Amino acid sequence: MNLPYVDTSALAKWYVSEPGSEAFESFVQEFPRVVISRLTMVELRCLLARRRRAGDITEATAEGAFQLFQGDVARGHLEVHPVGDQHVMGAVALLGHLRAHPLRTLDALHLAVAQATESRIVATADRVMARAAEALGIRAVTFG
């Protein structure tokens, strides 16, 4: 079974209730597990801290969400792939190839990992990333 690659903008909907959370929950339950990268771990921790500082969520909610995330990693619900030099160079190539798409650095890295894991689906809340994935022949599913 080919597993979808899930970026942080979509995965956050699993741990913090926000627009698109219900749709993401339905999507993710279709698969035995989904693919993420180590980058996602850093981004999710940052996202939770940013929302805590903004007063959108409490410290307890941020910590609880990250602990749930770590539990999902430990149980294998999230298949974590490392980010290596080959992915960085892949992102560089993607930025050159996808010049019509204003990809951000980390989104290019996510797409490089998605390509390396041969994911045929990318789940994201980022419409620019979704369009770039589609340009690569990867089906994009957007949330939010």
C-alpha positions, -999 to 999 in steps of 0.1 A, spaced: 0 0 0 13 34 -9 11 57 21 3 94 19 28 120 30 13 144 55 29 179 61 27 197 93 -1 221 83 -24 191 78 -11 169 107 -17 197 132 -54 193 126 -52 158 141 -39 172 174 -55 207 177 -91 213 168 -93 238 139 -111 242 106 -105 211 86 -99 188 116 -129 166 110 -121 162 73 -84 154 81 -96 128 107 -117 111 81 -88 111 56 -62 98 80 -84 69 92 -84 55 57 -47 44 61 -29 21 85 -3 48 89 9 80 72 44 92 63 60 123 79 95 135 81 117 146 111 111 181 98 75 176 108 85 170 144 103 203 146 75 222 128 48 207 150 66 216 182 71 252 168 35 255 157 22 244 192 45 269 209 35 297 186 -2 290 193 5 289 230 23 322 229 -6 337 209 -30 325 235 -49 302 211 -41 272 232 -30 266 268 4 252 279 -14 220 289 -30 217 255 3 223 237 21 197 258 -7 172 256 -9 175 219 28 169 215 27 139 238 -1 124 217 20 131 186 50 113 202 28 84 212 16 81 176 52 80 164 61 54 190 32 32 180 40 35 143 9 53 133 33 80 119 61 66 97 89 91 103 116 95 77 149 113 83 158 145 63 192 141 48 214 159 24 198 141 -5 165 157 5 180 191 7 195 187 -27 161 174 -39 145 205 -26 170 226 -44 162 208 -77 124 211 -70 127 249 -65 144 251 -99 119 228 -116 88 244 -101 96 280 -107 60 289 -114 51 279 -78 62 302 -50 73 273 -27 88 281 7 120 263 18 104 239 42 76 230 18 102 221 -9 119 199 17 85 182 25 79 176 -12 115 162 -16 108 137 12 74 128 -3 91 121 -36 118 100 -19 92 79 -1 73 75 -34 41 88 -18 14 93 -44 -7 115 -21 3 146 -2 -20 160 25 -16 196 33 -35 228 43 -11 248 21 -26 255 -14 8 266 -29 23 233 -18 -7 214 -31 -4 230 -65 33 222 -66 26 186 -56 1 183 -84 27 197 -109 49 168 -98 22 143 -105 14 137 -68 -22 139 -58 -28 167 -33 -55 166 -7 -61 199 11 -76 206 45 -88 239 59 
